[in-house]
Amino acid sequence: MPTPPRSPARPQRQTQPSPVRRPAERSEGRPPRPPRPPRSARPARPVRRKKPRWALRALTTVSVVVLASAGIGHAVLTSLDADIARVDPFKDMKNRPEAGHGMNVLLVGTDGRDKITEEERRKYRLGGAPCHCTDTIMIVHISEDRERASVVSLPRDSYAETPAHTDAITGKRHEPHPVKLNAAYAEGGPTLTVRTVENMTHVKIDHYLEVDFTSFMKTVDVLGGVKICTVQPLKDSYTGLDLAPGPHVLGGGEALQFVRSRHADGSSDLGRMQRQQRFLAALVDQATSSGVLLNPMKFRDVTRAVLGSVRADKGFGTDELLDLGRAMRNFSPSSSEFTTVPIGQMGYVVKGIGSTLKWDPEKSKKLFEALREDKPLTEHKAPRPQSVRVDVAPQQIRVQVENGTATAGLGKRVDSALAATGFRTTGQPTTAQDRTAQRTVVLYDPRWDRSAKSLSTALPGSELRAVPGQGPLLKVIAGADFKQVTRVRADDPGQGEFGAVTGDEVVCP
């Protein structure tokens, strides 16, 4: 990305004096200037109010700090630029897609663990030999106006077809053949990975950035940890992840467990990608809200942590990093959006490869067209009120309301409030047999306990009471303690044509 040109220098003012006009040289119709009165006859000039010195000092200080920050940032990044390991993923590439608007970065996470200590290997379950393949593949699109970042996850088990290439390890020539997407890196390194992604998406990749376990952990630690929230327990014996419901501040090692876990909730790789997206949103939130991008020294430390063990293409240098840093200063979680390429067929079996994920041809085509045309992936929405995250979306929960008090109209009020929050109420509240209820009660079948907890969250202080055999319809007996319904929303509120979410929808409230 070229550095914007400097503003042209202003022309220097003429220093030689202008000739004095004589009265005869005055333009026609202009009356001669009257003679000036003596000084004693002139009216006193009004006294000008001087600007306070503190304002001038503050302005000067701010100017110096801004200039110094830019200078320090450029000097630091220039020195770090020489330390970045370089690759040439675009070497000898031909017949590439046409460039669109904005910038596309292929972000690849590998399982490299050469610099991990033995203690970290044991604590975070990082043992075993690396497969030298990609653990994470994402296209990060930065809009042309630098106001939006769109992140599209490409499942590593995606069915892919590699173009003809030479094996990076054996030197053997391969004709085009089917593979899982993450195997392209093992066969042909960054070059084959970029070529395969471009062939599948028809999106031109402008830059390549490769992150391993070490740089990921260091970045999180330098930021002071990243806060994530979960509404259900997450436990994975493979990675050692063990999180109770609620907020958590994850350090580098725990964060690595969080984004690597595939066996935490039964959703396998798709659930893992959603956690990666949530984590990236939280990372953006932490970086933008903590002042890191405005503090030259903190920015230096984070940059060193990131760039200390990454690989990037030769064109991704100091100027590009500074441009991204400037753009990120205006970022917030709502400026970022996340989605996964639409899947058309799960478990698509290919001989010699095994089970793969096959993309939906029409939906994925539209998704990548939106990237090329620099269009947002999420629908424009008005700012919504604060809401509490729950495990089951209210739109999936059926509710029958009963008025358990003698207060007329209470049942209708509760029914309307729940419906306004998204619950599928019957719209026909009834009167309970016992009309002396002091506390609101949620009656539920144990098989729908997760739905009951979501409903109870919307009714603060309510009592959960199991009724085996009741079925999927939950019942609310409104008690005298009812005051209002708390807004709730699902943990994964995918919306829009591409099921994308903005960062503010998935970070901790």
N, C-alpha and C positions, 0 to 999 in steps of 0.2 A: 504494500500500500504506500504510494508516494506521499512524502511529507508535503502538506499544503504550502504553496509558494508564499514568500513574504510579501507584505504589502509594498508597492513601489514607493521609493523614497520621495518625499516632498521636494519640489524644486526650491533651491535656496533663494531667499529674498534679495532683491537688488539693494546694495549698500550705498550706492552713490546717490546724493541728494537730488530730488526733483527740482526742476527750474521753478523759480517763484513767478507766479502769474502777476502781471501788471493789470491795473484796472481796465486798460484798453483791450486786454486779451480775454475779458470775461465774455461768456456766452451772451447772445442777445436776449434782452428781456429780463436779465437777472439784475436786480438792483444792487448798487454798491453797498458794501458792509458799512454800517454806521460806525463812527468813532467810539472807542471804548471809553467808558466813564472813568474818572480817577478812582484809585483803589479805595479811598475813604468813602466813596459813594456807592460802592458795590455792596449788594446784600451778602450777608454772611452765608457761607456754604454750609449745608447740613453735614453733621458729623457722621461719617460712615462707620457702621458697626463692624468691628473686626471679627473675623471668623475665629472661633475658639481654637487655641493652640492644640488642645487634645484631639480635635477632629483631624487637624492637619497631620499630627503625629501618627494617629491611627491609620489614616490613609497611606502615609508613607510606609508604615510598618507592614501593612497588608501587601502593598506593592512589592516590597523587598522580599517578603515571605513567598509570595506567588512566584516571583522571578527565581528566587533561590530554589524553590521546590522543583520548578521545571528544570533548572540547571542540574540539581542533584540527581533528579530522576533520569535525565538523559545521560549523565556521567556514569551512574550506577548501571543502567541498562546497557550502555555501550561496553562497559567492562565485562558484563555478564554475557553479552552477545558472543564473545569469543569463546566462552566456556560451553555453549550449547552444542551437544552432539548433533551433527548434521547428517541428513540423508537426502537422497535425490529421488523421490518417488515419482517424479514426472519425466525421468530420463527416457529419451527415445519414444515417448508416447505420441501416437498419431490418431487421427480421426476422433478427436475428443469432442464432447458436447460443446455447444456454443455457450459463451459466458452469459449469465443472467445478470440481474441487478443484486447489489449487496455482495457480501463475502461469505464463502462456504469453507468451513474448516472441518476436515475429517479428524475427529478426536478418537484415538485408539488407545484402549487400556490393555496392556500386556500383563502376563503373569510373571514378569521378571522379578526376581527376588535375590539378586546377587549381593546386595548390600544390607540385607536383613540380618540382624543378629540372631544367634542361636536362641536366646531368651525370647525374642519376638516370634521366632518360628514356632516355639512350643506354646507360648501364651495365646497366639492368634491362629493356631492351626495352619501354619504356612509350610508345613513339611512337604516332602515329595519333590520329584523333579519337575521343573516347569515344562509345559508342552510347546513353548515357543510359538504360541498362537494368541489370537486376540480374545481377551476376556470381555471386552466392551467395545462396541462400535457405534459411534454417533456422528451425525452430520449436525454441526452447529452453524446456523445461518445468522449472520449479523446483518440487519437491514441497512440499506444504503444510507438512510439518515442517522444511523447508529442509535436509534431509539428503541430497538427491539431485538431480542435474541430468540430464535426458534430452534429447539433441540429435537431432533428426530432420532429415536433409538432404532437400530437395525439388529434384530435378534441374531445372535451368533450361530444359531442352528438354522438360519434361513437357507432355503434351497437356492443355490447359486450356480451359475455356469461361468467358469473362468475362460478368458480369452487364451489364445495360444501363447505359451511362454516357456522359459527355461527355468528348471528347478534351481532355486537359490542354493541348495545344499549339494545335490548330486550332479548338477550341470546337465541333467537329462532334458531333452526337448519334449514338451507336452503339447498336444493339440487341445482345442477347447473340450472341456469335460465338466460334468456336474460335481459339485462339492458342497459341503456346508460352508457358509460364508467365512467363519473364523479359520477354516483350513487354508484360505487363500494366503494368509500371512505366512503360514508354515511352509508353503510351497514356493512362494515368490516374494516374500517380504513386503515392505511398504508399497513397492511399485505394483505388484499384482493385486494387492488389496485396493489401491486407488482405482486401478483399471477395472476391477470386478465391480466395485461400487458404482463407478461412472456408467458402466454398461447396463447395470440393473436400474439405475435411477435416472439416467440422462441428465444429471446435475453435474456441472463442472466443479471440481474441487480446486479451490484456490490455494489452500495451505493444508499441511499435514502436521499433526501434533501427536506424539506418542508418549504416554505416561505409564510408568510402572508402579509397583506397590510402594517403593521407597519414596518417590516424589509425592505420591498421594498422601501417605502418612505424614510426611514432613509439612506439607501445606496445611493440613488440618491442625496440626499441633501449633504451628506458627500463628494461626488465626485464633488460638486459644480454645479450640474445640468448636463443634457445630451442633446447634440444638435441633433435635428432631422430636416429633411426637408420634406415638402409636396408640391406637385404641384397643388393640388386642395383644396378647403375649406373642413375642417372636422368639422362637428357640430353634436353633439349628445345631445338631451335634457335629456336623461336618466342619463348620467354621467356628463353633464355640459361641455363637451369638446367643444371648439370653437376656431379653429385655421384657420387663413388666409393662403393662399399659401405663401410659402417661408420658411426660416430657423427660428427655435425657439429653445431656451434653456429652457428645461422643468425642473422645480423643482420636488420634490418628489410627491406632490399632483397632479400636472398637468400630470406628467408621468404616474401616476396610472390611471388617466382619459383616457390617450392615449391608454394604453394597455388593458383597460377594455371595451372600446366602441365597441358595436356591431351594432349600428344604425347610424354610421357616413357616410357611403357611399353606403349603400344598399347591401354590400357583406356579411353581417351577421357575423357568427363565423369564416368563412374562411378568411375574410378580417381582422378580429381582430387578428388572428394568424399571418398573414403577418406583421401587425404592431408590434406585440410582437417580431417577429424575427428581424425586422428592429431596434427595440429599443435595443435588446440584442447586435446586431452588433455595434450600436452607443455606448453602455455601454462599450464594449470591447475596442473600439476606444478611449474613454475617459480615461479608466483605464490605457491603455498601452501608450498613448501619453502624459499623464499628469505627468508621473513619479511616480505614486502612488505605483507601484509594486517595485520600487527601493528605495523608501523612507520609512524607518522603521516606522516613526511616522505616516505618512499618511496611510501606510499599516495597522498599528494598529487601526487607527480610522475607516477605512473602514471595517476591520474585526470585530470590535466591533459592528458596525452598522448592519452588515449582521448576525452575530451569536447571537446578543442580543435577537432575537425573532424568531429563526428558530428551527426546530426539525430535527435531523439527526440520522442515524443508529449508533450503538455503535462502529462500525469499522471505522467511518469517524472522525478521530481525528487529533491531532497535526501534526503527520508525513505526513498524507495525505494532509492536508492543506498546509504544507510547500512544498511538492512536486508539488502541483498544482500551488502554488505561483511561484516556480522556473520555471515551464513550461510556465506560463503566461508571464514571462519576455520576452520571445522570440516571443510572440504572436503579431499579428496585425490583422486588420479586414480581410485581405486576408487569414489568417490562419483559419478562421472560415467559416463554410458553413451551410446553413439553408434550410430546406424543410418541407413539410407537407406530411403525409402519403397519397398516392394516393387514391382518392375516386372513387369507381366504380358506386355507385348509391346514388343520392341525394334524400332526402325525402322518405327513406325506412320506411314504416309504420309498426309498430309492435303493436299488440293488448296489451293494458294495459300500453304501454310505450309512444306511439306516434311516431312522425317523427324522424328518425335517419339517420346517414350517414353510408353507408356500404362501407368498404374498397374494393379496386380492388384486387382480390386475387392474380393474377399473378404479378402485379407491386409491391404490398406491400411485397410480398415474396422476390422479388429481392432486394428491398430496405433493408430489415432486414438481408438478406444474406450479403450484402455489409458491414453492421455494424459489423456482426460477424467476417467477414474476414478482417476487418480493412482497407477497401478500401475507397478512397475519393468518395463523391457523385457527385461532379462537374467535368466537363471535364477540362483537362489541357489546359489552354489558354495562349498565349503569352500576356505580358502586353499590354494593349490598351491605346490609347491616352485619355486625359481628355475629357469628354463629359458632356453636360447639360441634366439634367433629364427633361422629358416632360410627359404629361399625356397619350398620345397615341403613341405607338411604330411606328417609321417611316415605318416599314415593312407593316403596315396596311393602309398606306396612298397612294392613287393614285394621280399622279401629271402630268399635261401637262404644258410644258414650252414654253413660247413665247418670242422672242427677241423684246423688245420694243425700241431698239436703232438702229443706223446706223452702229454699230460696228459689223463687220463680225465675225461669230463664237461664239458670246456671248451666244446665246441660247444653243448651244451644250456644252459649258463650264459649264453653270449652270446645265443643265440636267445631265451631267456626275458627277458633284460634289454632287448633291442630291442623285443620284443612289449609289455613293460610301458610302454615309452615311446611306443607307438602304431604302430610299424612293422608292416606286414603280413608277418610271417615265415611260412614254411611250417610251422613247428612240428615239423619233422623234420630236424634237423641231420645232416649226413653227415661222413665222414672224408675228408680230402684225400689225394691220392696222395703228396704230399710232406709229411712230418710233422716237418720241421725248420724251419718258419717262425718267425723271430724277431720279425717285424713284421707287424701286422694289415694286410691288403690288401683294398681294395674294387674288385672287377672290375665294369665297367659298359660298356654300349653308349654311344658318344658322343652318340647321339640323346637319351639320358636323363642328360645331364651335370649338369643342375640337381638332379635327384633324387640323383645320386651325391654331390654336394657336401653336400647335407643329411644323407645317411647318414654321410659321412666326419666331419661336425661332431659327430655323436653318438658317434663313435669317435675320440677325440683321439689324434693321432700316427699315424693310419692312412695308408696310401699309396693314392692313386688310380691305377688302372691301366686304361686304355681297352682294350676288346675289341670291335672292330667286328663287328656281326652277332649279338651276344649276346642282344639283345632287351630287353624291359622288366624282366625279372627280374634284380635286382642280386645279386651274390654277395659274401659276406664270408668270407675265409679268416682265421680267428682265429689270431693269433700269440702267442708267449710274452710279448709286451709288454702284452697285454690286462689292464686293471685294472678298468674299469667303463664303463658307458654314460652319456653326458651327456644330460640331458633337453633335448629340442628342441621347438619349436612353430612353427607357420606364422606368417607376418607378418600375415595377416588371419584370425584365428581366430573368425569370425562364429559365434555360437551362439544357441540359443533360437529361439523361434518367429519372431522378427523379424530374425534374423541380427545382433543387436546385440552390441557389445563394450563392456566397461568400460575406462576410461582406463588402468588399470594393465596391461592386456593389450597396449596399443599404444605405450606410452612406452618409452624406452630402459631396459633392465634395469639 
